[in-house]
Amino acid sequence: MSIDTARLREDFPILGREVNGRPLVYLDNAATTQKPRAVIDALTHYYETQNANIHRGIHTLAVEATD
């Protein structure tokens, strides 16, 4: 089975960058892991529409964030 690295790179927006004139290769996953587009989109939606502490309130946003 072969891995389509070009397809995998497309899922991670940051890997579209160039560093020193070359495509970015990120190997420091022990420090942080780069996020795929689906995760970035889900987090953006959450912070834009549902950001609240979970299990900490009875107001609508807290209930939605908990669920």
PDB file of N, H, CA, C and O in Angstrom:
ATOM      1  N   MET A   1       0.845  -1.173   0.000  1.00  0.00           N
ATOM      2  CA  MET A   1       0.000   0.000   0.000  1.00  0.00           C
ATOM      3  C   MET A   1       0.895   1.242   0.000  1.00  0.00           C
ATOM      4  O   MET A   1       1.830   1.345   0.793  1.00  0.00           O
ATOM      5  N   SER A   2       0.598   2.168  -0.888  1.00  0.00           N
ATOM      6  H   SER A   2      -0.162   2.084  -1.532  1.00  0.00           H
ATOM      7  CA  SER A   2       1.381   3.399  -0.929  1.00  0.00           C
ATOM      8  C   SER A   2       0.600   4.535  -0.276  1.00  0.00           C
ATOM      9  O   SER A   2      -0.631   4.541  -0.268  1.00  0.00           O
ATOM     10  N   ILE A   3       1.328   5.479   0.260  1.00  0.00           N
ATOM     11  H   ILE A   3       2.328   5.475   0.253  1.00  0.00           H
ATOM     12  CA  ILE A   3       0.738   6.636   0.922  1.00  0.00           C
ATOM     13  C   ILE A   3       0.851   7.830  -0.017  1.00  0.00           C
ATOM     14  O   ILE A   3       1.934   8.148  -0.509  1.00  0.00           O
ATOM     15  N   ASP A   4      -0.268   8.478  -0.258  1.00  0.00           N
ATOM     16  H   ASP A   4      -1.148   8.220   0.141  1.00  0.00           H
ATOM     17  CA  ASP A   4      -0.294   9.661  -1.108  1.00  0.00           C
ATOM     18  C   ASP A   4       0.054  10.879  -0.249  1.00  0.00           C
ATOM     19  O   ASP A   4      -0.828  11.517   0.325  1.00  0.00           O
ATOM     20  N   THR A   5       1.340  11.189  -0.168  1.00  0.00           N
ATOM     21  H   THR A   5       2.056  10.671  -0.635  1.00  0.00           H
ATOM     22  CA  THR A   5       1.779  12.283   0.702  1.00  0.00           C
ATOM     23  C   THR A   5       1.250  13.634   0.238  1.00  0.00           C
ATOM     24  O   THR A   5       0.994  14.509   1.065  1.00  0.00           O
ATOM     25  N   ALA A   6       1.083  13.817  -1.053  1.00  0.00           N
ATOM     26  H   ALA A   6       1.291  13.106  -1.724  1.00  0.00           H
ATOM     27  CA  ALA A   6       0.536  15.086  -1.552  1.00  0.00           C
ATOM     28  C   ALA A   6      -0.885  15.271  -1.041  1.00  0.00           C
ATOM     29  O   ALA A   6      -1.264  16.371  -0.638  1.00  0.00           O
ATOM     30  N   ARG A   7      -1.666  14.210  -1.055  1.00  0.00           N
ATOM     31  H   ARG A   7      -1.358  13.317  -1.383  1.00  0.00           H
ATOM     32  CA  ARG A   7      -3.048  14.275  -0.558  1.00  0.00           C
ATOM     33  C   ARG A   7      -3.064  14.551   0.941  1.00  0.00           C
ATOM     34  O   ARG A   7      -3.873  15.353   1.408  1.00  0.00           O
ATOM     35  N   LEU A   8      -2.195  13.907   1.695  1.00  0.00           N
ATOM     36  H   LEU A   8      -1.538  13.255   1.315  1.00  0.00           H
ATOM     37  CA  LEU A   8      -2.112  14.147   3.134  1.00  0.00           C
ATOM     38  C   LEU A   8      -1.732  15.594   3.426  1.00  0.00           C
ATOM     39  O   LEU A   8      -2.307  16.218   4.318  1.00  0.00           O
ATOM     40  N   ARG A   9      -0.780  16.124   2.693  1.00  0.00           N
ATOM     41  H   ARG A   9      -0.312  15.617   1.969  1.00  0.00           H
ATOM     42  CA  ARG A   9      -0.339  17.507   2.906  1.00  0.00           C
ATOM     43  C   ARG A   9      -1.477  18.495   2.664  1.00  0.00           C
ATOM     44  O   ARG A   9      -1.541  19.537   3.316  1.00  0.00           O
ATOM     45  N   GLU A  10      -2.374  18.177   1.734  1.00  0.00           N
ATOM     46  H   GLU A  10      -2.323  17.330   1.204  1.00  0.00           H
ATOM     47  CA  GLU A  10      -3.503  19.062   1.432  1.00  0.00           C
ATOM     48  C   GLU A  10      -4.428  19.230   2.633  1.00  0.00           C
ATOM     49  O   GLU A  10      -5.093  20.259   2.753  1.00  0.00           O
ATOM     50  N   ASP A  11      -4.484  18.247   3.519  1.00  0.00           N
ATOM     51  H   ASP A  11      -3.944  17.411   3.422  1.00  0.00           H
ATOM     52  CA  ASP A  11      -5.351  18.310   4.701  1.00  0.00           C
ATOM     53  C   ASP A  11      -4.826  19.269   5.766  1.00  0.00           C
ATOM     54  O   ASP A  11      -5.579  19.673   6.652  1.00  0.00           O
ATOM     55  N   PHE A  12      -3.560  19.637   5.698  1.00  0.00           N
ATOM     56  H   PHE A  12      -2.947  19.308   4.979  1.00  0.00           H
ATOM     57  CA  PHE A  12      -2.922  20.466   6.714  1.00  0.00           C
ATOM     58  C   PHE A  12      -2.504  21.797   6.091  1.00  0.00           C
ATOM     59  O   PHE A  12      -1.472  21.871   5.423  1.00  0.00           O
ATOM     60  N   PRO A  13      -3.304  22.854   6.307  1.00  0.00           N
ATOM     61  CA  PRO A  13      -3.023  24.135   5.651  1.00  0.00           C
ATOM     62  C   PRO A  13      -1.604  24.655   5.866  1.00  0.00           C
ATOM     63  O   PRO A  13      -1.014  25.221   4.946  1.00  0.00           O
ATOM     64  N   ILE A  14      -1.049  24.475   7.054  1.00  0.00           N
ATOM     65  H   ILE A  14      -1.528  24.015   7.802  1.00  0.00           H
ATOM     66  CA  ILE A  14       0.285  25.014   7.332  1.00  0.00           C
ATOM     67  C   ILE A  14       1.355  24.381   6.442  1.00  0.00           C
ATOM     68  O   ILE A  14       2.395  24.991   6.193  1.00  0.00           O
ATOM     69  N   LEU A  15       1.107  23.171   5.966  1.00  0.00           N
ATOM     70  H   LEU A  15       0.262  22.676   6.168  1.00  0.00           H
ATOM     71  CA  LEU A  15       2.093  22.498   5.125  1.00  0.00           C
ATOM     72  C   LEU A  15       2.119  23.069   3.708  1.00  0.00           C
ATOM     73  O   LEU A  15       2.914  22.632   2.875  1.00  0.00           O
ATOM     74  N   GLY A  16       1.254  24.039   3.435  1.00  0.00           N
ATOM     75  H   GLY A  16       0.608  24.393   4.110  1.00  0.00           H
ATOM     76  CA  GLY A  16       1.305  24.745   2.160  1.00  0.00           C
ATOM     77  C   GLY A  16       2.357  25.845   2.144  1.00  0.00           C
ATOM     78  O   GLY A  16       2.637  26.434   1.100  1.00  0.00           O
ATOM     79  N   ARG A  17       2.941  26.120   3.314  1.00  0.00           N
ATOM     80  H   ARG A  17       2.714  25.641   4.162  1.00  0.00           H
ATOM     81  CA  ARG A  17       3.985  27.147   3.439  1.00  0.00           C
ATOM     82  C   ARG A  17       5.307  26.654   2.885  1.00  0.00           C
ATOM     83  O   ARG A  17       5.573  25.456   2.789  1.00  0.00           O
ATOM     84  N   GLU A  18       6.110  27.616   2.532  1.00  0.00           N
ATOM     85  H   GLU A  18       5.894  28.590   2.610  1.00  0.00           H
ATOM     86  CA  GLU A  18       7.500  27.325   2.202  1.00  0.00           C
ATOM     87  C   GLU A  18       8.390  27.942   3.262  1.00  0.00           C
ATOM     88  O   GLU A  18       8.102  29.024   3.773  1.00  0.00           O
ATOM     89  N   VAL A  19       9.463  27.258   3.589  1.00  0.00           N
ATOM     90  H   VAL A  19       9.697  26.379   3.174  1.00  0.00           H
ATOM     91  CA  VAL A  19      10.475  27.756   4.517  1.00  0.00           C
ATOM     92  C   VAL A  19      11.822  27.624   3.811  1.00  0.00           C
ATOM     93  O   VAL A  19      12.208  26.541   3.370  1.00  0.00           O
ATOM     94  N   ASN A  20      12.513  28.728   3.715  1.00  0.00           N
ATOM     95  H   ASN A  20      12.200  29.608   4.073  1.00  0.00           H
ATOM     96  CA  ASN A  20      13.801  28.745   3.007  1.00  0.00           C
ATOM     97  C   ASN A  20      13.664  28.234   1.575  1.00  0.00           C
ATOM     98  O   ASN A  20      14.547  27.548   1.061  1.00  0.00           O
ATOM     99  N   GLY A  21      12.542  28.580   0.939  1.00  0.00           N
ATOM    100  H   GLY A  21      11.825  29.137   1.356  1.00  0.00           H
ATOM    101  CA  GLY A  21      12.338  28.211  -0.457  1.00  0.00           C
ATOM    102  C   GLY A  21      11.937  26.772  -0.696  1.00  0.00           C
ATOM    103  O   GLY A  21      11.924  26.313  -1.838  1.00  0.00           O
ATOM    104  N   ARG A  22      11.611  26.054   0.364  1.00  0.00           N
ATOM    105  H   ARG A  22      11.623  26.427   1.292  1.00  0.00           H
ATOM    106  CA  ARG A  22      11.222  24.641   0.223  1.00  0.00           C
ATOM    107  C   ARG A  22       9.912  24.385   0.947  1.00  0.00           C
ATOM    108  O   ARG A  22       9.569  25.106   1.884  1.00  0.00           O
ATOM    109  N   PRO A  23       9.169  23.356   0.520  1.00  0.00           N
ATOM    110  CA  PRO A  23       7.929  23.025   1.224  1.00  0.00           C
ATOM    111  C   PRO A  23       8.215  22.681   2.686  1.00  0.00           C
ATOM    112  O   PRO A  23       9.177  21.980   2.999  1.00  0.00           O
ATOM    113  N   LEU A  24       7.353  23.191   3.574  1.00  0.00           N
ATOM    114  H   LEU A  24       6.571  23.760   3.319  1.00  0.00           H
ATOM    115  CA  LEU A  24       7.523  22.941   5.004  1.00  0.00           C
ATOM    116  C   LEU A  24       7.368  21.458   5.320  1.00  0.00           C
ATOM    117  O   LEU A  24       6.430  20.802   4.865  1.00  0.00           O
ATOM    118  N   VAL A  25       8.304  20.948   6.103  1.00  0.00           N
ATOM    119  H   VAL A  25       9.065  21.480   6.472  1.00  0.00           H
ATOM    120  CA  VAL A  25       8.210  19.608   6.688  1.00  0.00           C
ATOM    121  C   VAL A  25       8.276  19.815   8.191  1.00  0.00           C
ATOM    122  O   VAL A  25       9.234  20.403   8.694  1.00  0.00           O
ATOM    123  N   TYR A  26       7.262  19.334   8.919  1.00  0.00           N
ATOM    124  H   TYR A  26       6.485  18.856   8.511  1.00  0.00           H
ATOM    125  CA  TYR A  26       7.177  19.581  10.357  1.00  0.00           C
ATOM    126  C   TYR A  26       7.378  18.270  11.100  1.00  0.00           C
ATOM    127  O   TYR A  26       6.567  17.353  10.969  1.00  0.00           O
ATOM    128  N   LEU A  27       8.446  18.174  11.873  1.00  0.00           N
ATOM    129  H   LEU A  27       9.104  18.919  11.979  1.00  0.00           H
ATOM    130  CA  LEU A  27       8.773  16.934  12.581  1.00  0.00           C
ATOM    131  C   LEU A  27       8.784  17.094  14.094  1.00  0.00           C
ATOM    132  O   LEU A  27       9.205  16.174  14.794  1.00  0.00           O
ATOM    133  N   ASP A  28       8.338  18.224  14.624  1.00  0.00           N
ATOM    134  H   ASP A  28       7.995  18.972  14.055  1.00  0.00           H
ATOM    135  CA  ASP A  28       8.393  18.478  16.062  1.00  0.00           C
ATOM    136  C   ASP A  28       7.051  18.171  16.731  1.00  0.00           C
ATOM    137  O   ASP A  28       6.547  18.987  17.502  1.00  0.00           O
ATOM    138  N   ASN A  29       6.472  17.012  16.447  1.00  0.00           N
ATOM    139  H   ASN A  29       6.881  16.349  15.820  1.00  0.00           H
ATOM    140  CA  ASN A  29       5.164  16.659  17.000  1.00  0.00           C
ATOM    141  C   ASN A  29       5.182  16.455  18.506  1.00  0.00           C
ATOM    142  O   ASN A  29       4.119  16.437  19.127  1.00  0.00           O
ATOM    143  N   ALA A  30       6.335  16.303  19.105  1.00  0.00           N
ATOM    144  H   ALA A  30       7.199  16.317  18.601  1.00  0.00           H
ATOM    145  CA  ALA A  30       6.387  16.194  20.568  1.00  0.00           C
ATOM    146  C   ALA A  30       6.020  17.525  21.214  1.00  0.00           C
ATOM    147  O   ALA A  30       5.485  17.549  22.322  1.00  0.00           O
ATOM    148  N   ALA A  31       6.301  18.624  20.533  1.00  0.00           N
ATOM    149  H   ALA A  31       6.735  18.604  19.633  1.00  0.00           H
ATOM    150  CA  ALA A  31       5.992  19.949  21.067  1.00  0.00           C
ATOM    151  C   ALA A  31       4.546  20.345  20.776  1.00  0.00           C
ATOM    152  O   ALA A  31       3.845  20.848  21.654  1.00  0.00           O
ATOM    153  N   THR A  32       4.111  20.120  19.555  1.00  0.00           N
ATOM    154  H   THR A  32       4.680  19.712  18.841  1.00  0.00           H
ATOM    155  CA  THR A  32       2.718  20.379  19.163  1.00  0.00           C
ATOM    156  C   THR A  32       2.457  19.648  17.861  1.00  0.00           C
ATOM    157  O   THR A  32       3.385  19.356  17.107  1.00  0.00           O
ATOM    158  N   THR A  33       1.226  19.362  17.606  1.00  0.00           N
ATOM    159  H   THR A  33       0.472  19.600  18.219  1.00  0.00           H
ATOM    160  CA  THR A  33       0.847  18.675  16.382  1.00  0.00           C
ATOM    161  C   THR A  33       0.070  19.634  15.501  1.00  0.00           C
ATOM    162  O   THR A  33      -0.847  20.307  15.971  1.00  0.00           O
ATOM    163  N   GLN A  34       0.421  19.699  14.251  1.00  0.00           N
ATOM    164  H   GLN A  34       1.165  19.152  13.869  1.00  0.00           H
ATOM    165  CA  GLN A  34      -0.314  20.546  13.317  1.00  0.00           C
ATOM    166  C   GLN A  34      -1.717  19.970  13.110  1.00  0.00           C
ATOM    167  O   GLN A  34      -1.924  18.759  13.173  1.00  0.00           O
ATOM    168  N   LYS A  35      -2.659  20.856  12.864  1.00  0.00           N
ATOM    169  H   LYS A  35      -2.490  21.840  12.812  1.00  0.00           H
ATOM    170  CA  LYS A  35      -4.063  20.453  12.794  1.00  0.00           C
ATOM    171  C   LYS A  35      -4.531  20.378  11.345  1.00  0.00           C
ATOM    172  O   LYS A  35      -4.183  21.231  10.529  1.00  0.00           O
ATOM    173  N   PRO A  36      -5.328  19.345  11.026  1.00  0.00           N
ATOM    174  CA  PRO A  36      -5.914  19.278   9.690  1.00  0.00           C
ATOM    175  C   PRO A  36      -7.048  20.287   9.547  1.00  0.00           C
ATOM    176  O   PRO A  36      -7.590  20.765  10.544  1.00  0.00           O
ATOM    177  N   ARG A  37      -7.400  20.606   8.324  1.00  0.00           N
ATOM    178  H   ARG A  37      -6.959  20.218   7.514  1.00  0.00           H
ATOM    179  CA  ARG A  37      -8.443  21.591   8.034  1.00  0.00           C
ATOM    180  C   ARG A  37      -9.742  21.282   8.777  1.00  0.00           C
ATOM    181  O   ARG A  37     -10.384  22.205   9.277  1.00  0.00           O
ATOM    182  N   ALA A  38     -10.147  20.018   8.864  1.00  0.00           N
ATOM    183  H   ALA A  38      -9.625  19.268   8.457  1.00  0.00           H
ATOM    184  CA  ALA A  38     -11.407  19.668   9.538  1.00  0.00           C
ATOM    185  C   ALA A  38     -11.394  20.085  11.005  1.00  0.00           C
ATOM    186  O   ALA A  38     -12.414  20.542  11.522  1.00  0.00           O
ATOM    187  N   VAL A  39     -10.273  19.938  11.675  1.00  0.00           N
ATOM    188  H   VAL A  39      -9.445  19.567  11.255  1.00  0.00           H
ATOM    189  CA  VAL A  39     -10.159  20.330  13.086  1.00  0.00           C
ATOM    190  C   VAL A  39     -10.175  21.853  13.207  1.00  0.00           C
ATOM    191  O   VAL A  39     -10.846  22.396  14.084  1.00  0.00           O
ATOM    192  N   ILE A  40      -9.453  22.532  12.346  1.00  0.00           N
ATOM    193  H   ILE A  40      -8.908  22.091  11.634  1.00  0.00           H
ATOM    194  CA  ILE A  40      -9.437  23.996  12.366  1.00  0.00           C
ATOM    195  C   ILE A  40     -10.845  24.537  12.150  1.00  0.00           C
ATOM    196  O   ILE A  40     -11.271  25.464  12.840  1.00  0.00           O
ATOM    197  N   ASP A  41     -11.568  23.957  11.190  1.00  0.00           N
ATOM    198  H   ASP A  41     -11.222  23.204  10.629  1.00  0.00           H
ATOM    199  CA  ASP A  41     -12.933  24.415  10.913  1.00  0.00           C
ATOM    200  C   ASP A  41     -13.862  24.161  12.094  1.00  0.00           C
ATOM    201  O   ASP A  41     -14.680  25.017  12.430  1.00  0.00           O
ATOM    202  N   ALA A  42     -13.747  22.993  12.729  1.00  0.00           N
ATOM    203  H   ALA A  42     -13.083  22.297  12.456  1.00  0.00           H
ATOM    204  CA  ALA A  42     -14.598  22.673  13.886  1.00  0.00           C
ATOM    205  C   ALA A  42     -14.301  23.608  15.057  1.00  0.00           C
ATOM    206  O   ALA A  42     -15.223  24.080  15.722  1.00  0.00           O
ATOM    207  N   LEU A  43     -13.036  23.873  15.310  1.00  0.00           N
ATOM    208  H   LEU A  43     -12.287  23.489  14.770  1.00  0.00           H
ATOM    209  CA  LEU A  43     -12.669  24.787  16.399  1.00  0.00           C
ATOM    210  C   LEU A  43     -13.137  26.211  16.113  1.00  0.00           C
ATOM    211  O   LEU A  43     -13.630  26.899  17.007  1.00  0.00           O
ATOM    212  N   THR A  44     -12.982  26.643  14.885  1.00  0.00           N
ATOM    213  H   THR A  44     -12.581  26.084  14.160  1.00  0.00           H
ATOM    214  CA  THR A  44     -13.443  27.982  14.515  1.00  0.00           C
ATOM    215  C   THR A  44     -14.941  28.105  14.740  1.00  0.00           C
ATOM    216  O   THR A  44     -15.403  29.096  15.306  1.00  0.00           O
ATOM    217  N   HIS A  45     -15.706  27.109  14.304  1.00  0.00           N
ATOM    218  H   HIS A  45     -15.331  26.304  13.845  1.00  0.00           H
ATOM    219  CA  HIS A  45     -17.162  27.121  14.503  1.00  0.00           C
ATOM    220  C   HIS A  45     -17.492  27.177  15.993  1.00  0.00           C
ATOM    221  O   HIS A  45     -18.352  27.953  16.409  1.00  0.00           O
ATOM    222  N   TYR A  46     -16.823  26.368  16.785  1.00  0.00           N
ATOM    223  H   TYR A  46     -16.125  25.737  16.447  1.00  0.00           H
ATOM    224  CA  TYR A  46     -17.070  26.352  18.228  1.00  0.00           C
ATOM    225  C   TYR A  46     -16.807  27.726  18.845  1.00  0.00           C
ATOM    226  O   TYR A  46     -17.656  28.259  19.559  1.00  0.00           O
ATOM    227  N   TYR A  47     -15.641  28.294  18.572  1.00  0.00           N
ATOM    228  H   TYR A  47     -14.952  27.861  17.991  1.00  0.00           H
ATOM    229  CA  TYR A  47     -15.291  29.582  19.180  1.00  0.00           C
ATOM    230  C   TYR A  47     -16.177  30.724  18.683  1.00  0.00           C
ATOM    231  O   TYR A  47     -16.393  31.701  19.400  1.00  0.00           O
ATOM    232  N   GLU A  48     -16.683  30.604  17.471  1.00  0.00           N
ATOM    233  H   GLU A  48     -16.507  29.810  16.888  1.00  0.00           H
ATOM    234  CA  GLU A  48     -17.546  31.654  16.941  1.00  0.00           C
ATOM    235  C   GLU A  48     -18.986  31.548  17.424  1.00  0.00           C
ATOM    236  O   GLU A  48     -19.698  32.551  17.460  1.00  0.00           O
ATOM    237  N   THR A  49     -19.431  30.338  17.800  1.00  0.00           N
ATOM    238  H   THR A  49     -18.853  29.523  17.771  1.00  0.00           H
ATOM    239  CA  THR A  49     -20.861  30.162  18.075  1.00  0.00           C
ATOM    240  C   THR A  49     -21.205  29.543  19.414  1.00  0.00           C
ATOM    241  O   THR A  49     -22.341  29.690  19.864  1.00  0.00           O
ATOM    242  N   GLN A  50     -20.274  28.850  20.083  1.00  0.00           N
ATOM    243  H   GLN A  50     -19.351  28.731  19.717  1.00  0.00           H
ATOM    244  CA  GLN A  50     -20.636  28.093  21.280  1.00  0.00           C
ATOM    245  C   GLN A  50     -19.652  28.218  22.426  1.00  0.00           C
ATOM    246  O   GLN A  50     -19.759  27.458  23.388  1.00  0.00           O
ATOM    247  N   ASN A  51     -18.728  29.110  22.377  1.00  0.00           N
ATOM    248  H   ASN A  51     -18.642  29.728  21.596  1.00  0.00           H
ATOM    249  CA  ASN A  51     -17.674  29.183  23.377  1.00  0.00           C
ATOM    250  C   ASN A  51     -18.230  29.469  24.777  1.00  0.00           C
ATOM    251  O   ASN A  51     -18.753  30.554  25.032  1.00  0.00           O
ATOM    252  N   ALA A  52     -18.114  28.501  25.670  1.00  0.00           N
ATOM    253  H   ALA A  52     -17.689  27.620  25.462  1.00  0.00           H
ATOM    254  CA  ALA A  52     -18.555  28.645  27.067  1.00  0.00           C
ATOM    255  C   ALA A  52     -17.939  27.509  27.879  1.00  0.00           C
ATOM    256  O   ALA A  52     -17.520  26.495  27.322  1.00  0.00           O
ATOM    257  N   ASN A  53     -17.887  27.685  29.191  1.00  0.00           N
ATOM    258  H   ASN A  53     -18.228  28.510  29.644  1.00  0.00           H
ATOM    259  CA  ASN A  53     -17.396  26.624  30.070  1.00  0.00           C
ATOM    260  C   ASN A  53     -18.414  25.494  30.145  1.00  0.00           C
ATOM    261  O   ASN A  53     -19.614  25.728  30.291  1.00  0.00           O
ATOM    262  N   ILE A  54     -17.917  24.268  30.045  1.00  0.00           N
ATOM    263  H   ILE A  54     -16.942  24.077  29.927  1.00  0.00           H
ATOM    264  CA  ILE A  54     -18.821  23.124  30.154  1.00  0.00           C
ATOM    265  C   ILE A  54     -19.036  22.768  31.625  1.00  0.00           C
ATOM    266  O   ILE A  54     -18.178  23.015  32.472  1.00  0.00           O
ATOM    267  N   HIS A  55     -20.184  22.189  31.904  1.00  0.00           N
ATOM    268  H   HIS A  55     -20.882  21.988  31.215  1.00  0.00           H
ATOM    269  CA  HIS A  55     -20.542  21.731  33.260  1.00  0.00           C
ATOM    270  C   HIS A  55     -20.440  22.839  34.304  1.00  0.00           C
ATOM    271  O   HIS A  55     -20.306  22.549  35.493  1.00  0.00           O
ATOM    272  N   ARG A  56     -20.500  24.111  33.883  1.00  0.00           N
ATOM    273  H   ARG A  56     -20.609  24.347  32.917  1.00  0.00           H
ATOM    274  CA  ARG A  56     -20.290  25.203  34.832  1.00  0.00           C
ATOM    275  C   ARG A  56     -21.458  26.175  34.912  1.00  0.00           C
ATOM    276  O   ARG A  56     -21.439  27.093  35.732  1.00  0.00           O
ATOM    277  N   GLY A  57     -22.458  25.991  34.086  1.00  0.00           N
ATOM    278  H   GLY A  57     -22.473  25.246  33.420  1.00  0.00           H
ATOM    279  CA  GLY A  57     -23.557  26.946  34.111  1.00  0.00           C
ATOM    280  C   GLY A  57     -24.829  26.327  33.576  1.00  0.00           C
ATOM    281  O   GLY A  57     -24.822  25.238  33.004  1.00  0.00           O
ATOM    282  N   ILE A  58     -25.917  27.042  33.773  1.00  0.00           N
ATOM    283  H   ILE A  58     -25.922  27.927  34.238  1.00  0.00           H
ATOM    284  CA  ILE A  58     -27.200  26.559  33.271  1.00  0.00           C
ATOM    285  C   ILE A  58     -27.714  27.435  32.132  1.00  0.00           C
ATOM    286  O   ILE A  58     -28.821  27.229  31.634  1.00  0.00           O
ATOM    287  N   HIS A  59     -26.909  28.410  31.723  1.00  0.00           N
ATOM    288  H   HIS A  59     -26.010  28.578  32.128  1.00  0.00           H
ATOM    289  CA  HIS A  59     -27.335  29.244  30.601  1.00  0.00           C
ATOM    290  C   HIS A  59     -27.151  28.484  29.291  1.00  0.00           C
ATOM    291  O   HIS A  59     -26.440  27.481  29.236  1.00  0.00           O
ATOM    292  N   THR A  60     -27.787  28.966  28.260  1.00  0.00           N
ATOM    293  H   THR A  60     -28.364  29.781  28.304  1.00  0.00           H
ATOM    294  CA  THR A  60     -27.846  28.264  26.976  1.00  0.00           C
ATOM    295  C   THR A  60     -26.475  27.898  26.433  1.00  0.00           C
ATOM    296  O   THR A  60     -26.269  26.756  26.023  1.00  0.00           O
ATOM    297  N   LEU A  61     -25.533  28.831  26.419  1.00  0.00           N
ATOM    298  H   LEU A  61     -25.701  29.759  26.753  1.00  0.00           H
ATOM    299  CA  LEU A  61     -24.213  28.530  25.857  1.00  0.00           C
ATOM    300  C   LEU A  61     -23.501  27.423  26.623  1.00  0.00           C
ATOM    301  O   LEU A  61     -22.866  26.566  26.008  1.00  0.00           O
ATOM    302  N   ALA A  62     -23.594  27.420  27.946  1.00  0.00           N
ATOM    303  H   ALA A  62     -24.110  28.116  28.445  1.00  0.00           H
ATOM    304  CA  ALA A  62     -22.952  26.372  28.747  1.00  0.00           C
ATOM    305  C   ALA A  62     -23.586  25.018  28.468  1.00  0.00           C
ATOM    306  O   ALA A  62     -22.880  24.016  28.360  1.00  0.00           O
ATOM    307  N   VAL A  63     -24.890  24.976  28.352  1.00  0.00           N
ATOM    308  H   VAL A  63     -25.464  25.791  28.440  1.00  0.00           H
ATOM    309  CA  VAL A  63     -25.586  23.714  28.061  1.00  0.00           C
ATOM    310  C   VAL A  63     -25.184  23.206  26.678  1.00  0.00           C
ATOM    311  O   VAL A  63     -24.891  22.021  26.517  1.00  0.00           O
ATOM    312  N   GLU A  64     -25.167  24.087  25.683  1.00  0.00           N
ATOM    313  H   GLU A  64     -25.404  25.050  25.814  1.00  0.00           H
ATOM    314  CA  GLU A  64     -24.768  23.677  24.333  1.00  0.00           C
ATOM    315  C   GLU A  64     -23.324  23.189  24.295  1.00  0.00           C
ATOM    316  O   GLU A  64     -23.032  22.188  23.640  1.00  0.00           O
ATOM    317  N   ALA A  65     -22.427  23.866  24.976  1.00  0.00           N
ATOM    318  H   ALA A  65     -22.664  24.679  25.508  1.00  0.00           H
ATOM    319  CA  ALA A  65     -21.023  23.456  24.988  1.00  0.00           C
ATOM    320  C   ALA A  65     -20.850  22.118  25.689  1.00  0.00           C
ATOM    321  O   ALA A  65     -20.001  21.318  25.296  1.00  0.00           O
ATOM    322  N   THR A  66     -21.649  21.864  26.729  1.00  0.00           N
ATOM    323  H   THR A  66     -22.339  22.514  27.048  1.00  0.00           H
ATOM    324  CA  THR A  66     -21.573  20.598  27.459  1.00  0.00           C
ATOM    325  C   THR A  66     -22.062  19.446  26.593  1.00  0.00           C
ATOM    326  O   THR A  66     -21.488  18.357  26.606  1.00  0.00           O
ATOM    327  N   ASP A  67     -23.125  19.698  25.844  1.00  0.00           N
ATOM    328  H   ASP A  67     -23.591  20.583  25.834  1.00  0.00           H
ATOM    329  CA  ASP A  67     -23.688  18.651  24.974  1.00  0.00           C
ATOM    330  C   ASP A  67     -22.781  18.406  23.803  1.00  0.00           C
ATOM    331  O   ASP A  67     -23.079  17.563  22.957  1.00  0.00           O
TER     332      ASP A  67
END
